[in-house]
Amino acid sequence: MIPAGVCSAVSPSRTLPADTLTLTLSEAVALAQRQSSDALAARHTLEAAEWSFRYYQANYLPSVSLSSSPALNRQVSSITQPNGTNIFVRQNQLSTDLGLSVTQNVASTGGTLFMRSNLYRQDEFEQRTYGYSSVPFSVGYQQSLFGHNSLRWARRTEPLRHRIARKQYAETMELVASRASTYFFMLASAQTNLDIARQNYAVSDTLHRYARRRYERGSITENEMLQLEVSKLSEETNRLNAEAEVEDAMQTLRSYLGIKDEVPLAVVPDTLISADVVDAGEALVLALQNNPDPEQLRLNVMESESALSSAKAARGLKAELYVQFGLSQTGVTLKEAYTKPLNQQYVSLSLSLPLLDWGRGKGQVQVAKSRLELTQTQSEQAMQDFRLNVRKMVRQYNLQGYRVKIAYRTRETALRRYEVARWMYLQGRTSLLEFNTSISEKDNAQRAFISALQAYWSLYYGLRSLTLKF
């Protein structure tokens, strides 16, 4: 691990407004995962997936419904007589009914089992008569004999779709963390540039005043004194530009974290990195278990297989079976309508066989087969790319840890060289060019260290989004 005191050298101490909100990377990530727009959208998406899964589960549970459709008929209607003639009769009647039904889908067959109870009443206002018709109990079954069983396919695809939604939510949270870390280090880099600019301006101002005294004594040339004056003006411009860069980066981070108050932000980069090396094989196993992409590819293949099954079922013989058994009775009174009910049975079988469709059914099947083969090929290639991507991410992550350590040592060395060069220049033992070179090396080393940290944490959260571990 990098020593814990690194941060003080990354961001030199500076005066901050009293109301400044100082954030570490872990705090920024927690804020982003709690209240950023991406996190809120992910939670709404997961909630919609949960309700969709509940809807799927309800398809396999009994449903109970109560129905009624009263109708008032007051009109003159044409009635056909037994001898074939029509007469016009004024009708003034009210039909009321009440039905209770219980249905249950059967996933193994794709049919529907139902139980019903109905009561009807007919009122004739012209004759002032009324009557009842009841079906106290009936049970039936409806089944497509050669059709596509969507319920059975749903039992394969919907639980998988639900698992994918949950894994996608977890993946999105890690991607939110990755994006938050990007904005976090944008501000950290801007802060570093501002610190460098302020330091360099202070040094340039000091050297300019020192050089003017030496120039007045004649120990340096006018050209060297003017060069230091130009350097001071350039550093002042850099400081102003760095202040604007900090303000822009601060606004971007504040917006993404969902911080609505215009509070100043300051970030403290996490400089303690893990010394552990991630094993590529272990990461691949975790990625295959936890990442939604492999299961999404399996779902794509299942959906293509379901589409092929549906196309085959639509092409050939179609048959619908409807069976109903129960009791029924009629009567002038409600009691009579339920007294000694009679048996009733109803069975129907409808068949449909296309004799000439000009190849439409065959074409649909061939299209579905072609899409299935394409999906299988794409899935195999995508899985191969997924495995390669995991191994590549692990390799880059492990390598970036060493890069951060090298960048840290480089920065420390450049800072020491800068201090030595400044002392030697003030003693007149080195040239201005050599001193400016040490300043440039020091600044580049500080920026390189922040950049290396940013790449490390980006790869860290990228690896977590693939494996949901580490």
C-alpha positions as CSV (number, residue, x, y, z in Angstrom):
1,M,0.0,0.0,0.0
2,I,1.0,3.6,-0.5
3,P,1.8,5.3,2.8
4,A,-1.1,7.0,4.5
5,G,0.5,10.5,4.5
6,V,0.5,10.8,0.7
7,C,-2.6,13.0,0.6
8,S,-0.8,16.0,2.2
9,A,1.6,16.1,-0.7
10,V,-1.1,15.7,-3.3
11,S,-3.2,18.7,-2.2
12,P,-1.2,21.3,-0.3
13,S,-3.0,23.0,2.5
14,R,-5.0,26.0,1.4
15,T,-7.6,28.2,3.0
16,L,-11.1,27.0,2.3
17,P,-14.4,28.7,2.9
18,A,-16.0,27.9,6.3
19,D,-19.0,26.2,4.6
20,T,-17.0,24.0,2.3
21,L,-18.2,20.4,2.1
22,T,-15.1,18.1,2.1
23,L,-15.6,14.7,0.6
24,T,-13.6,11.5,0.4
25,L,-14.1,9.2,-2.6
26,S,-16.1,6.7,-0.5
27,E,-18.4,9.6,0.7
28,A,-18.9,10.8,-2.8
29,V,-19.7,7.3,-4.0
30,A,-22.2,6.9,-1.2
31,L,-23.9,10.1,-2.1
32,A,-24.1,9.2,-5.8
33,Q,-25.6,5.8,-5.0
34,R,-28.2,7.3,-2.8
35,Q,-29.4,10.4,-4.6
36,S,-27.9,10.8,-8.1
37,S,-30.3,10.7,-11.0
38,D,-28.7,7.5,-12.3
39,A,-29.3,5.8,-9.0
40,L,-32.9,6.9,-8.8
41,A,-33.5,5.7,-12.3
42,A,-32.0,2.3,-11.5
43,R,-34.2,2.0,-8.4
44,H,-37.4,2.8,-10.4
45,T,-36.3,0.3,-13.1
46,L,-35.8,-2.4,-10.4
47,E,-39.2,-1.6,-8.9
48,A,-40.9,-2.0,-12.3
49,A,-39.1,-5.3,-12.7
50,E,-40.3,-6.5,-9.3
51,W,-43.9,-5.6,-10.1
52,S,-43.6,-7.3,-13.5
53,F,-42.4,-10.5,-11.7
54,R,-45.3,-10.3,-9.3
55,Y,-47.6,-10.1,-12.3
56,Y,-46.0,-13.2,-13.8
57,Q,-46.4,-15.1,-10.5
58,A,-50.1,-14.1,-10.3
59,N,-50.7,-15.9,-13.6
60,Y,-50.2,-19.2,-11.9
61,L,-52.5,-18.4,-8.9
62,P,-56.3,-18.7,-8.8
63,S,-58.2,-15.6,-9.7
64,V,-61.6,-14.8,-8.4
65,S,-64.0,-12.3,-10.1
66,L,-67.5,-11.1,-9.7
67,S,-69.4,-9.9,-12.8
68,S,-72.7,-8.4,-13.6
69,S,-74.1,-6.9,-16.8
70,P,-77.7,-5.6,-16.4
71,A,-79.6,-4.6,-19.5
72,L,-82.9,-2.6,-20.1
73,N,-84.6,-3.3,-23.4
74,R,-87.5,-1.1,-24.3
75,Q,-88.1,-1.3,-28.1
76,V,-90.2,-2.8,-30.9
77,S,-88.6,-5.9,-32.2
78,S,-89.3,-8.2,-35.1
79,I,-90.2,-11.7,-33.9
80,T,-90.2,-14.7,-36.3
81,Q,-93.2,-16.9,-35.9
82,P,-93.4,-20.8,-36.4
83,N,-95.0,-20.3,-39.8
84,G,-92.1,-18.2,-41.0
85,T,-93.8,-14.8,-40.8
86,N,-92.6,-11.9,-38.7
87,I,-94.6,-9.8,-36.3
88,F,-93.6,-6.6,-34.5
89,V,-93.8,-6.9,-30.7
90,R,-93.1,-4.1,-28.2
91,Q,-90.6,-5.3,-25.6
92,N,-90.2,-3.8,-22.2
93,Q,-87.9,-5.9,-20.2
94,L,-85.0,-5.8,-17.7
95,S,-82.3,-8.5,-17.6
96,T,-80.1,-8.7,-14.6
97,D,-77.4,-11.2,-13.7
98,L,-74.7,-11.9,-11.1
99,G,-71.8,-14.3,-11.7
100,L,-68.9,-15.5,-9.5
101,S,-66.0,-17.3,-11.2
102,V,-62.7,-18.9,-10.2
103,T,-60.0,-19.5,-12.8
104,Q,-56.7,-21.3,-12.6
105,N,-54.1,-21.5,-15.4
106,V,-52.4,-24.9,-15.8
107,A,-48.8,-24.2,-16.8
108,S,-47.9,-27.8,-17.8
109,T,-50.6,-27.8,-20.5
110,G,-51.3,-24.1,-21.2
111,G,-55.0,-24.6,-20.5
112,T,-57.4,-22.9,-18.1
113,L,-59.5,-24.6,-15.4
114,F,-62.6,-22.6,-14.2
115,M,-65.5,-22.9,-11.8
116,R,-68.6,-20.6,-12.1
117,S,-71.9,-19.8,-10.4
118,N,-74.5,-17.6,-12.1
119,L,-77.9,-16.3,-11.4
120,Y,-80.2,-14.6,-14.0
121,R,-83.5,-12.7,-13.6
122,Q,-85.8,-11.6,-16.4
123,D,-88.5,-9.0,-15.8
124,E,-91.3,-8.4,-18.4
125,F,-92.9,-5.1,-17.6
126,E,-95.7,-5.4,-20.2
127,Q,-97.0,-8.7,-18.8
128,R,-95.7,-7.9,-15.3
129,T,-94.0,-11.3,-15.0
130,Y,-90.5,-12.3,-14.0
131,G,-88.4,-15.5,-13.8
132,Y,-85.1,-16.8,-12.6
133,S,-82.4,-19.0,-14.2
134,S,-79.6,-20.3,-12.1
135,V,-76.3,-22.2,-12.6
136,P,-75.5,-23.1,-9.0
137,F,-72.2,-24.7,-10.0
138,S,-70.3,-25.5,-13.1
139,V,-66.7,-26.6,-13.8
140,G,-64.9,-26.5,-17.1
141,Y,-61.6,-26.6,-18.9
142,Q,-60.4,-24.8,-22.0
143,Q,-57.3,-26.0,-23.8
144,S,-55.4,-25.4,-27.0
145,L,-54.3,-28.9,-28.1
146,F,-51.5,-28.0,-30.5
147,G,-50.8,-24.4,-29.7
148,H,-47.9,-22.5,-28.3
149,N,-47.7,-22.9,-24.5
150,S,-46.7,-19.4,-23.4
151,L,-47.2,-20.3,-19.7
152,R,-44.6,-23.0,-19.8
153,W,-42.1,-20.8,-21.6
154,A,-42.8,-18.0,-19.2
155,R,-41.7,-20.3,-16.3
156,R,-38.3,-20.5,-18.0
157,T,-37.9,-16.9,-19.0
158,E,-39.5,-14.8,-16.3
159,P,-37.5,-16.0,-13.3
160,L,-34.4,-15.5,-15.4
161,R,-35.5,-12.0,-16.4
162,H,-36.1,-11.2,-12.7
163,R,-32.6,-12.3,-11.8
164,I,-31.2,-10.2,-14.6
165,A,-33.0,-7.1,-13.3
166,R,-31.6,-7.5,-9.9
167,K,-28.1,-8.1,-11.2
168,Q,-28.5,-5.1,-13.5
169,Y,-29.4,-3.0,-10.5
170,A,-26.3,-4.0,-8.6
171,E,-24.2,-3.5,-11.8
172,T,-25.7,0.0,-12.3
173,M,-24.8,0.9,-8.7
174,E,-21.2,0.1,-9.4
175,L,-21.3,2.1,-12.7
176,V,-22.7,5.0,-10.7
177,A,-19.8,4.7,-8.4
178,S,-17.4,4.6,-11.4
179,R,-19.0,7.7,-12.8
180,A,-18.9,9.5,-9.5
181,S,-15.2,8.6,-9.1
182,T,-14.6,10.2,-12.6
183,Y,-16.2,13.5,-11.6
184,F,-14.5,13.2,-8.2
185,F,-11.0,13.0,-9.7
186,M,-11.9,15.7,-12.2
187,L,-12.3,18.0,-9.3
188,A,-9.2,16.5,-7.6
189,S,-7.2,17.2,-10.7
190,A,-8.5,20.7,-10.9
191,Q,-7.6,21.3,-7.3
192,T,-4.1,20.0,-7.9
193,N,-3.7,22.3,-10.8
194,L,-4.9,25.2,-8.7
195,D,-2.5,24.3,-5.9
196,I,0.3,24.0,-8.4
197,A,-0.6,27.4,-10.0
198,R,-0.8,29.1,-6.6
199,Q,2.5,27.6,-5.5
200,N,4.2,28.5,-8.8
201,Y,2.9,32.1,-8.7
202,A,4.1,32.5,-5.1
203,V,7.5,31.2,-6.1
204,S,7.6,33.3,-9.3
205,D,6.7,36.4,-7.3
206,T,9.4,35.8,-4.7
207,L,12.0,35.1,-7.4
208,H,11.0,38.2,-9.3
209,R,11.5,40.4,-6.3
210,Y,14.8,38.6,-5.5
211,A,16.0,39.0,-9.1
212,R,15.2,42.7,-9.1
213,R,17.5,43.2,-6.2
214,R,20.2,41.2,-7.8
215,Y,19.7,43.1,-11.1
216,E,20.1,46.4,-9.3
217,R,23.4,45.1,-7.9
218,G,24.4,44.0,-11.3
219,S,24.7,40.3,-10.5
220,I,22.2,39.2,-13.2
221,T,21.5,40.4,-16.7
222,E,18.4,42.3,-17.7
223,N,17.3,39.4,-19.9
224,E,17.2,37.0,-16.9
225,M,15.2,39.5,-14.8
226,L,12.7,40.1,-17.6
227,Q,12.4,36.3,-18.1
228,L,11.4,36.0,-14.5
229,E,8.9,38.8,-14.8
230,V,7.3,37.0,-17.8
231,S,7.2,33.8,-15.8
232,K,5.4,35.6,-13.0
233,L,2.7,37.0,-15.4
234,S,2.3,33.6,-17.0
235,E,1.8,31.9,-13.6
236,E,-0.8,34.5,-12.7
237,T,-2.7,33.6,-15.8
238,N,-2.4,29.9,-15.0
239,R,-3.8,30.6,-11.5
240,L,-6.9,32.4,-12.9
241,N,-7.5,29.5,-15.4
242,A,-7.1,26.9,-12.6
243,E,-9.6,28.7,-10.5
244,A,-12.2,28.6,-13.3
245,E,-11.4,24.9,-13.9
246,V,-12.1,24.1,-10.2
247,E,-15.4,26.0,-10.4
248,D,-16.5,24.0,-13.4
249,A,-15.4,20.6,-12.0
250,M,-17.1,21.5,-8.7
251,Q,-20.4,22.2,-10.4
252,T,-20.3,19.0,-12.4
253,L,-19.6,16.9,-9.3
254,R,-22.2,18.7,-7.3
255,S,-24.8,18.2,-10.0
256,Y,-24.1,14.5,-10.3
257,L,-24.2,13.9,-6.6
258,G,-27.6,15.5,-6.3
259,I,-26.4,18.3,-4.0
260,K,-28.8,21.2,-4.7
261,D,-27.2,23.7,-2.4
262,E,-24.5,25.9,-4.0
263,V,-22.1,24.8,-1.3
264,P,-18.3,24.8,-2.2
265,L,-16.8,21.3,-2.5
266,A,-13.3,20.1,-1.8
267,V,-12.2,16.5,-2.3
268,V,-9.6,14.4,-0.6
269,P,-8.4,11.6,-2.9
270,D,-8.2,8.1,-1.4
271,T,-4.6,7.3,-1.7
272,L,-4.5,3.9,0.1
273,I,-4.8,1.3,-2.6
274,S,-5.0,-2.5,-2.1
275,A,-1.8,-4.4,-2.3
276,D,-3.7,-7.6,-3.2
277,V,-3.4,-9.0,-6.7
278,V,-6.7,-10.2,-8.2
279,D,-6.7,-13.7,-9.7
280,A,-8.1,-13.7,-13.2
281,G,-9.7,-17.1,-12.8
282,E,-11.5,-16.2,-9.6
283,A,-12.7,-12.9,-11.2
284,L,-14.1,-14.8,-14.2
285,V,-16.0,-17.3,-12.0
286,L,-17.5,-14.4,-10.0
287,A,-18.4,-12.5,-13.2
288,L,-20.2,-15.5,-14.7
289,Q,-22.1,-15.9,-11.4
290,N,-23.0,-12.3,-10.7
291,N,-22.9,-10.3,-13.9
292,P,-26.2,-9.9,-15.8
293,D,-24.7,-10.2,-19.2
294,P,-24.3,-14.1,-19.4
295,E,-27.9,-14.6,-18.2
296,Q,-29.1,-11.9,-20.6
297,L,-27.5,-13.9,-23.5
298,R,-29.2,-17.1,-22.2
299,L,-32.5,-15.2,-22.1
300,N,-32.0,-14.0,-25.7
301,V,-31.6,-17.6,-26.8
302,M,-34.7,-18.7,-24.9
303,E,-36.8,-16.0,-26.4
304,S,-35.7,-17.0,-29.9
305,E,-36.5,-20.7,-29.1
306,S,-39.9,-19.6,-27.8
307,A,-40.5,-17.6,-31.0
308,L,-39.6,-20.7,-33.1
309,S,-42.0,-22.8,-31.0
310,S,-44.8,-20.3,-31.6
311,A,-44.1,-20.2,-35.4
312,K,-44.3,-24.0,-35.6
313,A,-47.5,-24.1,-33.6
314,A,-49.1,-21.4,-35.8
315,R,-48.2,-23.3,-39.0
316,G,-49.9,-26.6,-38.5
317,L,-53.2,-28.0,-37.1
318,K,-55.0,-25.9,-34.5
319,A,-57.5,-27.4,-32.1
320,E,-59.4,-25.8,-29.2
321,L,-61.1,-28.0,-26.6
322,Y,-63.8,-26.6,-24.4
323,V,-65.5,-28.8,-21.7
324,Q,-68.1,-27.7,-19.1
325,F,-70.2,-29.7,-16.7
326,G,-72.6,-28.3,-14.1
327,L,-76.1,-27.9,-12.7
328,S,-78.8,-25.5,-13.8
329,Q,-82.5,-24.8,-13.1
330,T,-85.2,-22.2,-13.8
331,G,-88.2,-21.0,-11.7
332,V,-90.6,-18.3,-11.1
333,T,-89.2,-17.7,-7.7
334,L,-85.6,-17.6,-6.5
335,K,-86.2,-20.7,-4.4
336,E,-87.5,-22.7,-7.4
337,A,-84.5,-21.7,-9.4
338,Y,-82.3,-23.6,-6.9
339,T,-84.6,-26.6,-6.3
340,K,-83.6,-29.9,-7.8
341,P,-81.2,-28.5,-10.4
342,L,-80.7,-30.4,-13.6
343,N,-77.4,-31.7,-15.1
344,Q,-75.9,-29.7,-17.9
345,Q,-72.9,-30.6,-20.1
346,Y,-71.2,-28.8,-22.9
347,V,-68.3,-30.1,-25.0
348,S,-66.9,-28.5,-28.1
349,L,-63.8,-29.2,-30.3
350,S,-62.8,-26.7,-33.0
351,L,-60.3,-27.7,-35.6
352,S,-58.4,-25.6,-38.1
353,L,-55.9,-26.8,-40.7
354,P,-54.5,-24.5,-43.3
355,L,-54.6,-26.2,-46.7
356,L,-53.0,-23.5,-48.8
357,D,-51.2,-20.6,-47.3
358,W,-48.6,-20.0,-50.1
359,G,-45.7,-20.8,-47.9
360,R,-46.4,-18.2,-45.2
361,G,-46.3,-20.6,-42.3
362,K,-43.1,-22.3,-43.6
363,G,-41.5,-18.9,-44.1
364,Q,-42.3,-17.8,-40.6
365,V,-40.7,-21.0,-39.3
366,Q,-37.6,-20.5,-41.4
367,V,-37.3,-16.9,-40.3
368,A,-37.6,-18.0,-36.6
369,K,-34.9,-20.7,-37.2
370,S,-32.6,-18.2,-38.8
371,R,-33.0,-15.7,-35.9
372,L,-32.4,-18.5,-33.4
373,E,-29.2,-19.5,-35.1
374,L,-28.1,-15.9,-35.3
375,T,-28.8,-15.3,-31.7
376,Q,-26.9,-18.5,-30.7
377,T,-23.9,-17.4,-32.8
378,Q,-24.0,-13.9,-31.3
379,S,-24.3,-15.2,-27.8
380,E,-21.3,-17.5,-28.2
381,Q,-19.2,-14.6,-29.5
382,A,-20.5,-12.3,-26.8
383,M,-19.6,-14.8,-24.1
384,Q,-16.1,-15.2,-25.5
385,D,-15.7,-11.4,-25.6
386,F,-17.0,-11.2,-22.1
387,R,-14.4,-13.7,-20.8
388,L,-11.7,-11.8,-22.6
389,N,-12.9,-8.5,-21.2
390,V,-12.9,-9.8,-17.6
391,R,-9.3,-11.1,-18.0
392,K,-8.2,-7.8,-19.6
393,M,-9.8,-5.7,-16.8
394,V,-8.1,-7.8,-14.2
395,R,-4.7,-7.5,-15.9
396,Q,-5.1,-3.7,-16.3
397,Y,-6.3,-3.3,-12.6
398,N,-3.3,-5.3,-11.3
399,L,-0.9,-3.3,-13.5
400,Q,-2.4,0.0,-12.5
401,G,-1.6,-0.6,-8.8
402,Y,2.1,-0.8,-9.7
403,R,1.7,2.4,-11.8
404,V,0.2,4.2,-8.9
405,K,3.2,3.2,-6.7
406,I,5.7,4.3,-9.4
407,A,3.8,7.6,-9.8
408,Y,4.0,8.2,-6.1
409,R,7.8,7.6,-5.9
410,T,8.2,9.7,-9.0
411,R,6.3,12.6,-7.5
412,E,8.3,12.4,-4.2
413,T,11.6,12.4,-6.1
414,A,10.4,15.3,-8.3
415,L,9.4,17.3,-5.2
416,R,12.8,16.7,-3.6
417,R,14.6,17.7,-6.8
418,Y,12.6,20.9,-7.0
419,E,13.5,21.9,-3.4
420,V,17.2,21.3,-4.2
421,A,17.0,23.2,-7.5
422,R,15.3,26.2,-5.8
423,W,17.9,26.3,-3.0
424,M,20.8,26.1,-5.6
425,Y,19.2,28.8,-7.7
426,L,18.9,31.1,-4.8
427,Q,22.5,30.4,-4.0
428,G,23.4,31.2,-7.6
429,R,24.8,27.7,-8.2
430,T,22.4,26.7,-11.0
431,S,20.8,28.3,-14.0
432,L,17.2,29.6,-14.3
433,L,16.7,27.0,-17.1
434,E,17.6,24.2,-14.7
435,F,15.3,25.6,-12.1
436,N,12.4,25.9,-14.5
437,T,12.9,22.3,-15.6
438,S,12.6,21.1,-12.0
439,I,9.4,23.1,-11.6
440,S,7.9,21.5,-14.7
441,E,9.0,18.0,-13.6
442,K,7.4,18.6,-10.2
443,D,4.1,19.8,-11.7
444,N,3.9,16.9,-14.2
445,A,4.7,14.4,-11.4
446,Q,1.9,15.7,-9.2
447,R,-0.6,15.6,-12.1
448,A,0.6,12.2,-13.2
449,F,0.0,10.8,-9.7
450,I,-3.6,12.1,-9.6
451,S,-4.2,10.7,-13.1
452,A,-2.8,7.3,-12.0
453,L,-5.1,7.3,-8.9
454,Q,-8.1,8.2,-11.1
455,A,-7.3,5.3,-13.5
456,Y,-6.9,2.9,-10.6
457,W,-10.3,3.7,-9.0
458,S,-12.0,3.7,-12.4
459,L,-10.6,0.2,-13.1
460,Y,-11.5,-0.8,-9.5
461,Y,-15.2,0.1,-9.9
462,G,-15.2,-1.3,-13.5
463,L,-14.0,-4.6,-12.1
464,R,-16.7,-4.5,-9.4
465,S,-19.3,-3.8,-12.0
466,L,-18.2,-7.0,-13.8
467,T,-17.9,-9.3,-10.7
468,L,-19.9,-7.4,-8.0
469,K,-17.0,-8.3,-5.7
470,F,-13.5,-7.1,-4.7
